[in-house]
Amino acid sequence: MMQFNFFLKLLRESFRDLLPIVIVILFFQLAIIQSVPENWVSTAIGLSIVGVGLAIFLQGLEIGIFPIGEGLARDFAKSGWTIWILIFGFLIGFGTTIAEPALAVIADKAASISSGRIDATVLRLVVAGSVGFAILLGVFRIIKGHPIHYYIIIGYILVVGVTFFAPQEIIGLAYDLGGVTTSTVTVPLVAALGIGLASSIKGRNPVIDGFGLIAFASLTPMIFVQVYGIAVYNLVEAKDVVQVTGPLIISSPTDITVKSVIWGFTNVAKDVFPILAIILFFQYGVLKKHIKNLSTVFLGFGLVILGLYAFILGLEMGLFSLGETMAYELTRGKSTLIIYAFAFAIGFSTTMAEPALVAIAKKAKEISDGKINDFALRLFVALGVAIGIALGAFRIVDGGHIHYYIIVGYMVVIILTFIAPKYIIPIAYDSGGVTTSTVTVPLVAALGIGLATNIPGRNPLIDGFGLIAFASLFPMITVMLYGVLTEKLGVKSDTEIETANILRDALVDAENMDLATVNIDGSDRRHSLKMSFSAVVIIVPKDKKLDAMQAASAAGASGVTVLRADGMGLGAMDNFYRTSFEANDSLLLFLLPEIRVNAVIKSIIHSLHITTTGKGIAFAFPLTHMKGISLSRRDIFEARHEEKLKEEEAAADAAANAKNDDTSK
């Protein structure tokens, strides 16, 4: 029942996310083109199937791909087998990319327009190898704990440097391939791998270190494909010359038959199968460990396949053909402003419905403790894509060279990297890779080729590509700006909000003697709350004083009162009045919340070996009427949390006793 309610929630969110696409299509179709689409019934049914498919897909991710990916990462991190982790990362990147259907389509197109120089199979192997290398490099970065921006900046320098040597025919294609290699299934699994590793390795932060693998997978194909292009255009002679002329071919809506459904479902399953095969091999062949809840994991993968097929089927039932027709009609018009408006609107609406982005945004919210709002993150990503596609459309109309735009964009990204908060930077880098997959690519590609085909002086082979690169670049900028904005506005995490609520609720009369009155974080303002305190007394030799204080500080003690002390055994005293009272001990007095007492005493007696060979005494006693002590917000939050747990345990015990009494009667 709980899973069904979760599915209904996902279903509502899916249709909410599709609403912008419907509004954009209706507005431009009726207000600008001023015609009713011939297949509007098919389009409406297709959009409904897209919504249902998206909900099924997301539920499959939650119960199948995310748990198994994070579990594998944790097991690898605990095993310490660095080489196997790197091999696993490479195979996941290579296996998922080589089966990517969008890559196969673009590779075939590139082969046909390159005068025979580019081989489709070799191009796919180059791209898949580059993505495998990217995931391997990203995993290595997480293991070593290196800051991500060093890698990204070096990658940008390489991309731009190679661009000046690459042939014009390959630049736009290479930039676009950086966006299409991160598919709807690959992105969640790669994200789960990164977050799982960062959560399992000591000293790593899942928010700062866990993201970034997708950014690497989007960056390396640009380098590898341009190097491949330099090689083939300098070493391989053209076999034939291909001229692309004539109007843009518009696809037709897909007819649904039993054969087409079986064929489509099989193709999606074939794309997902390499991922499952790699996971099972490493789980059983390398780690030699059984998967918990295996049936649930297979159910999750089944839902992913079913949801992804329904999603693609719904898009093909009229939405793709409608989008291509609209792009074609708009490019034949005289107003360039309408083209830019359509580019902006279609980029924004399709990105908001992108399933990979939905999954990543939910995961970002989860591991950031709510500091990153998933809907706001998607909003800023969609805004970046919209600006990028609109600017890319302007570049085609204006006839400028793509690499100048990309260089300026990279410079802005690098500058923002040093300004934005650390937790948002890897997520911003990843956002460039998750925005260009199932929904966005076909419509954006249709717009780019349509513009380059219908504008005089433009070459569709050189100018038609590149919009996807713009759609990948600008989300990085807008997401980092989102991070800067959240810091300026003082957005808090869920824990910080809960702590603030506790403090707000604790503001009561300071004159109430039944409550402790404390200063928060050393401020002048006093707050009163119900809280138990104890005094911890430590008597040690003077030369052990600093050791005891350091041990107490490590256990959470924030302050200490140090007194000189002299002790002796009265039974061995000969003449009390002639004894020299020279202080040779130190008395350390700690006033602590009750929850800190055990940890502080344990830390001190272990550090000074008080209970074994060391000298010293440690004891504690409860305090009442505590007034004037300074505590941190964390101390208060943990104390109140502990108090709530005790109250819940007491209530549970009372309920259990009452039930036992009723049973005995």
Secondary structure, 3 states (H helix, E strand, C coil): CHHHHHHHHHHHHHHHHHHHHHHHHHHHHHHHCCCCCCCHHHHHHHHHHHHHHHHHHHHHHHHHHHHHHHHHHHHHHHHCCHHHHHHHHHHHHHHHHHCCHHHHHHHHHHHHHCCCCCCHHHHHHHHHHHHHHHHHHHHHHHHHCCCHHHHHHHHHHHHHHHHCCCCHHHHHHHHHHHHHCCCCCHHHHHHHHHHHHHHHCCCCCCCCCCCCHHHHHHHHHHHHHHHHHHHHHHHCCCCCCCCCCCCCCCCCCCCCCHHHHHHHHHHHHHHHHHHHHHHHHHHHHHCCCCCCCHHHHHHHHHHHHHHHHHHHHHHHHHHHHHHHHHHHHHHCCCCHHHHHHHHHHHHHHHHHCCHHHHHHHHHHHHHCCCCCCHHHHHHHHHHHHHHHHHHHHHHHHHCCCHHHHHHHHHHHHHHHHCCCCHHHHHHHHHHHHHCCCCCHHHHHHHHHHHHHHHCCCCCCCCCCCCHHHHHHHHHHHHHHHHHHHHHHHCCCCHHHHHHHHHHHHCECCCCCCCCEEEEECCCCCEEEECCCEEEEEEEEEHHHHHHHHHHHHHCCCCCCEEEEECCCCHHHCCCHHHCCCCCCEEEEEEEEEHHHHHHHHHHHHHHHCCCCCCCCEEEEEEECCCEEEEECHHHHHHHHHHHHHHHHHHHHHHHHHHHHHHHHC
